[in-house]
Amino acid sequence: MRAPDPSSVRVPGPWSHREVSANGIRQHVVECGDGPLVVLLHGFPEFWWTWRHQLVALAEGGFRAVAVDLRGYGDTDKPPRGYDLWTLAGDAAGLIGALGDTRAHVVGHDWGGLIAWTMTALQPRRVRSLTVLGAPHPLAVRSQFVRDLRGQGRATASYALAFQVPRWPERALRVDDEGAPADLAAAGDTRTYLDLLTPEALADIATFADGIGPYKDLVIARNADGTLGSTTSLVADAHAAGLLVHPYTFRNENQFLPVGLRTAGGPTDYGDAFAEYAAFYATGIDGVFADNPDTAVAARALHRAA
């Protein structure tokens, strides 16, 4: 299959979509309202849709709210390089000027928060105010990384650095009889992931959570030959307990797809990801964790229209 059309992320609503050229790339932005400019930078691995509620609320509050797809995400250009903080901060700063303003209130979440911190340090004249969610100041992270190796150091190594090791996140999250959540293990709870999937355990989870994010093979099992197998009872059991189900992680490349949905190309070529999404949406899942959110959104729309 071909790569999904990036424009599939242009979800209609009380906002407008357009393209802006800044810092040498084409950036897709979503605008709502009039007034002082507020630029919203999403996290990893998201796109502008993260801010859909804030766009409307800020517009009602008298602001011009603009959510952008960062470089490499959604309908913004995806060049092979330029994903360092210096360049990404330049993207955001250039965007403010391209929107016809000299300064903006900048809001960043997660990875977008680190970009916002960096832009404020490098180009402070572009920033009217800074709001960061879920992203400590880079100097604080660096300091704590050195001072607290068992705390911040371990957290940084296991999260930010581990994501850069090919296939390691998938191996670390692999579910088997012996795997157990780190927080439960630290508290002395001996239950494994599979122990938490019984109807009784799901009912217990529902007392403190709204949903679960299971590995997708726990929703539709894989056969020995790698093809999609039979649907498990997990979705039905979770829904019976009042829990939403968002399995992970969906990717478009052949190497991540079930046998039978791969194309004749190489492991990094796109296969028939839409067929995999269709099979999973048919089980009644409530959403997905995906590395290609544009494909996930388009596949969900097709499922709802069927």
C-alpha positions as MATLAB code, in Angstrom:
seq = 'MRAPDPSSVRVPGPWSHREVSANGIRQHVVECGDGPLVVLLHGFPEFWWTWRHQLVALAEGGFRAVAVDLRGYGDTDKPPRGYDLWTLAGDAAGLIGALGDTRAHVVGHDWGGLIAWTMTALQPRRVRSLTVLGAPHPLAVRSQFVRDLRGQGRATASYALAFQVPRWPERALRVDDEGAPADLAAAGDTRTYLDLLTPEALADIATFADGIGPYKDLVIARNADGTLGSTTSLVADAHAAGLLVHPYTFRNENQFLPVGLRTAGGPTDYGDAFAEYAAFYATGIDGVFADNPDTAVAARALHRAA';
ca = [
       0.000    0.000    0.000;
       1.049    3.582   -0.465;
       1.915    5.854    2.410;
      -1.270    7.383    3.846;
      -2.286   10.797    2.635;
      -0.975   13.231    5.280;
      -3.989   15.470    4.663;
      -6.109   12.859    6.464;
      -5.234   14.690    9.705;
      -7.161   17.755    8.523;
     -10.145   16.976   10.689;
     -12.985   19.484   10.181;
     -14.218   21.528   13.110;
     -14.668   25.106   14.356;
     -11.186   25.930   13.094;
      -9.390   26.431    9.805;
      -6.500   24.524    8.260;
      -3.717   26.067    6.210;
      -0.054   25.742    5.318;
       2.694   28.124    6.402;
       6.285   28.153    5.140;
       8.841   28.771    7.880;
      12.448   27.760    8.557;
      12.684   26.041    5.177;
       9.736   23.653    5.571;
       5.996   23.657    4.984;
       4.085   23.531    8.271;
       0.449   22.553    8.667;
      -1.353   24.756   11.187;
      -4.864   24.817   12.625;
      -6.261   28.204   13.679;
      -9.196   29.249   15.803;
     -10.220   32.672   17.087;
      -8.859   36.209   16.966;
      -6.708   38.141   19.396;
      -3.241   37.719   20.899;
      -1.404   34.793   19.305;
      -1.050   31.513   21.220;
       1.117   28.805   19.592;
       0.534   25.230   20.757;
       3.310   22.623   20.371;
       2.278   18.980   20.757;
       4.251   16.093   22.243;
       5.509   12.702   21.071;
       4.031   10.836   19.220;
       1.064   13.126   18.606;
      -0.116   15.787   16.159;
      -2.177   18.984   16.325;
      -5.293   17.055   17.424;
      -3.873   17.010   20.962;
      -5.026   20.626   21.323;
      -8.535   20.348   19.839;
     -10.265   21.287   23.109;
      -7.811   24.060   23.968;
      -8.175   25.604   20.487;
     -11.861   26.230   21.093;
     -11.454   27.308   24.717;
      -8.681   29.784   23.886;
     -10.694   31.228   20.989;
     -13.668   31.716   23.298;
     -11.299   33.445   25.712;
     -10.313   36.044   23.123;
      -7.110   34.540   21.732;
      -5.914   33.512   18.295;
      -4.988   29.891   18.963;
      -2.729   28.068   16.515;
      -1.829   24.380   16.827;
       0.916   23.153   14.524;
       1.987   19.729   13.332;
       5.669   19.642   14.282;
       8.335   18.714   11.747;
       7.840   15.052   10.819;
       4.264   14.809   12.108;
       0.806   14.989   10.552;
       0.611   17.100    7.402;
       3.837   19.042    7.995;
       6.905   18.264    5.863;
       8.964   15.248    6.907;
      12.553   15.892    5.796;
      15.222   13.289    6.610;
      16.951   15.546    9.137;
      16.414   18.573   11.362;
      14.906   16.894   14.426;
      17.369   18.368   16.905;
      16.077   20.915   19.415;
      17.992   23.779   17.809;
      16.261   23.272   14.442;
      12.846   22.517   15.933;
      13.036   25.680   18.013;
      13.797   27.527   14.778;
      10.706   25.971   13.202;
       8.523   27.300   16.019;
      10.134   30.732   16.092;
       9.886   31.023   12.311;
       6.242   30.018   12.482;
       5.418   32.963   14.747;
       6.858   35.371   12.216;
       5.170   33.584    9.305;
       1.842   33.983   11.075;
       2.361   37.734   10.918;
       3.293   38.330   14.529;
       6.516   39.191   16.318;
       5.748   37.473   19.633;
       3.400   34.803   20.912;
       2.255   33.041   24.032;
       3.931   29.642   23.616;
       2.479   26.453   25.108;
       4.314   23.131   24.863;
       3.558   19.616   26.065;
       6.090   16.787   26.449;
       8.485   16.997   23.466;
       6.785   20.232   22.474;
       7.612   21.516   25.961;
      11.323   20.897   25.421;
      11.072   22.726   22.109;
       9.332   25.617   23.865;
      12.041   25.797   26.556;
      14.715   25.792   23.844;
      13.049   28.488   21.742;
      12.643   30.707   24.796;
      16.369   30.399   25.519;
      17.523   30.888   21.932;
      14.981   33.428   20.684;
      13.399   35.079   23.737;
      12.116   38.026   21.723;
       9.634   35.695   20.036;
       8.076   34.593   23.343;
       5.486   36.700   25.138;
       4.891   34.031   27.780;
       5.826   30.371   28.233;
       3.657   27.525   29.506;
       5.084   24.009   29.659;
       3.265   20.788   30.539;
       5.044   17.535   31.327;
       8.544   18.714   30.433;
      10.992   20.027   33.063;
      13.610   22.604   32.130;
      16.452   20.896   30.206;
      19.062   22.203   32.669;
      17.099   20.716   35.559;
      16.954   17.368   33.784;
      20.683   17.468   33.091;
      21.492   18.408   36.678;
      19.287   15.730   38.178;
      20.532   13.174   35.684;
      23.998   13.553   37.185;
      23.012   14.073   40.815;
      20.309   11.441   41.058;
      21.355    8.494   38.927;
      18.850    6.177   40.557;
      15.995    8.637   40.080;
      16.085   11.154   37.224;
      19.111    9.494   35.668;
      17.395    6.150   35.475;
      14.137    7.711   34.265;
      15.883    9.620   31.481;
      17.890    6.606   30.378;
      14.883    4.290   30.380;
      12.595    6.729   28.558;
      14.263    9.274   26.275;
      17.434    7.312   25.558;
      15.776    3.904   25.335;
      13.464    5.127   22.562;
      16.538    5.582   20.378;
      17.569    1.922   20.550;
      15.941    0.043   17.641;
      13.207   -2.382   18.782;
      14.151   -2.051   22.477;
      10.832   -0.419   23.534;
       8.926   -3.313   21.989;
      11.105   -5.893   23.713;
      10.793   -4.109   27.050;
       7.010   -3.970   26.783;
       6.598   -7.521   25.526;
       3.969   -9.340   27.538;
       4.716  -12.837   28.814;
       3.904  -14.914   31.875;
       6.789  -13.448   33.855;
       6.471   -9.781   32.882;
       5.115   -7.425   35.537;
       4.401   -3.681   35.787;
       7.321   -1.869   37.388;
       5.142   -0.005   39.897;
       3.504   -3.201   41.140;
       6.835   -4.985   41.395;
       8.308   -2.085   43.369;
       5.366   -2.253   45.783;
       5.870   -5.967   46.324;
       2.857   -7.015   44.249;
       3.689  -10.306   42.526;
       0.989  -10.132   39.846;
       2.142  -10.296   36.221;
       0.621   -8.555   33.221;
      -1.381  -11.644   32.357;
      -2.690  -11.826   35.926;
      -4.176   -8.357   35.382;
      -6.277   -9.447   32.409;
      -8.798  -11.599   34.250;
     -12.340  -10.204   34.675;
     -11.713   -9.877   38.418;
      -8.466   -7.972   37.942;
     -10.026   -5.713   35.309;
     -12.820   -4.852   37.729;
     -10.166   -3.903   40.276;
      -8.386   -1.705   37.721;
     -11.684    0.034   36.976;
     -11.723    1.382   40.536;
      -8.793    3.697   39.767;
      -8.493    3.901   35.964;
     -10.695    4.686   32.965;
      -8.986    2.374   30.514;
      -6.179   -0.005   29.672;
      -3.504    0.026   26.976;
      -2.693   -3.646   26.292;
      -0.253   -5.044   23.795;
      -2.281   -5.595   20.631;
      -1.556   -9.342   20.479;
      -3.687   -9.625   23.616;
      -6.671   -8.355   21.615;
      -6.112  -10.445   18.483;
      -3.677  -13.290   18.978;
      -0.967  -14.073   16.434;
      -0.818  -17.510   14.897;
       2.431  -19.465   14.880;
       3.049  -18.396   11.286;
       2.702  -14.697   12.192;
      -0.747  -14.160   10.705;
      -3.638  -12.657   12.649;
      -5.393  -15.265   14.744;
      -8.569  -15.296   16.779;
     -10.020  -12.453   18.821;
      -9.650  -12.824   22.591;
     -12.234  -11.869   25.189;
     -10.139   -8.972   26.502;
     -12.144   -6.149   24.899;
     -15.466   -7.623   26.022;
     -14.138   -8.277   29.522;
     -12.704   -4.761   29.821;
     -15.903   -3.146   28.581;
     -17.897   -5.241   31.038;
     -15.721   -3.747   33.779;
     -16.319   -0.228   32.438;
     -12.838    0.197   30.948;
     -11.816    1.646   27.594;
      -9.321   -0.330   25.508;
      -6.511    1.324   23.513;
      -4.005   -1.316   22.321;
      -0.464   -0.517   21.204;
       1.558   -0.030   19.020;
       0.348    0.220   15.429;
       2.878    0.922   12.691;
       2.683    0.984    8.907;
       5.970   -0.735    8.069;
       6.072   -4.358    6.882;
       8.303   -5.452    9.743;
       5.607   -4.579   12.281;
       2.586   -5.948   10.420;
       1.125   -9.456   10.614;
       2.174  -11.913    7.930;
      -0.346  -11.672    5.117;
      -0.588   -7.884    5.355;
       2.958   -7.189    4.224;
       3.829   -6.021    0.722;
       6.578   -7.378   -1.485;
       8.883   -4.511   -0.545;
      11.466   -4.315    2.193;
      10.884   -4.319    5.962;
      10.569   -0.516    6.143;
       8.150   -0.256    3.200;
       4.508    0.285    4.038;
       2.218   -2.722    4.081;
      -1.564   -2.955    4.352;
      -1.880   -1.219    7.714;
      -5.488   -0.324    6.958;
      -6.419   -4.020    6.957;
      -4.856   -4.451   10.390;
      -6.713   -1.412   11.738;
      -9.980   -2.725   10.269;
      -9.529   -6.056   12.046;
      -8.857   -4.374   15.378;
     -11.590   -1.745   15.133;
     -14.007   -4.600   14.415;
     -13.236   -6.031   17.871;
     -14.768   -2.950   19.496;
     -11.591   -1.247   20.727;
     -11.997    2.399   21.672;
      -8.769    3.725   20.176;
      -5.150    2.893   19.459;
      -1.598    3.957   20.167;
       0.031    4.502   16.772;
       3.296    5.776   15.349;
       1.406    6.975   12.263;
      -1.583    8.848   13.711;
      -2.685   10.062   10.286;
      -3.220    6.454    9.210;
      -5.013    5.636   12.460;
      -7.398    8.586   12.065;
      -8.125    7.711    8.429;
      -8.700    4.037    9.260;
     -11.048    4.966   12.092;
     -13.042    7.184    9.736;
     -13.365    4.325    7.241;
     -14.535    1.987   10.000;
     -17.158    4.439   11.222;
     -18.402    5.032    7.687;
     -18.754    1.313    6.955;
];
